[in-house]
């Protein structure tokens, strides 16, 4: 348990940041799920639109420090390849 006032404040801040980050991560995963569902349905236009909407959300997660840059780049690349493979 935090004993100093500074440590107590950091604990409070960490709690708040964790809640914000969790909400952001959940939101981003929702957009990823929509892309996955569109790919599974086999509708290329819907999948492309969903990816187009999800991509900026993922990049914003990088700037906010929720995801690593390379992780998002890999996810976007793989999703893009899967969307293009729908024929």
Buried (B, 14 or more C-beta within 10 A) or exposed (E): EEEEEEEEEEEEEEEEEEEEBEEBBEEBBEBBEBBBEBBEEEBBEBBBBBBEEBBEBBBBBBEEEBBEEEEBBEBBEEBBEBBEEBE
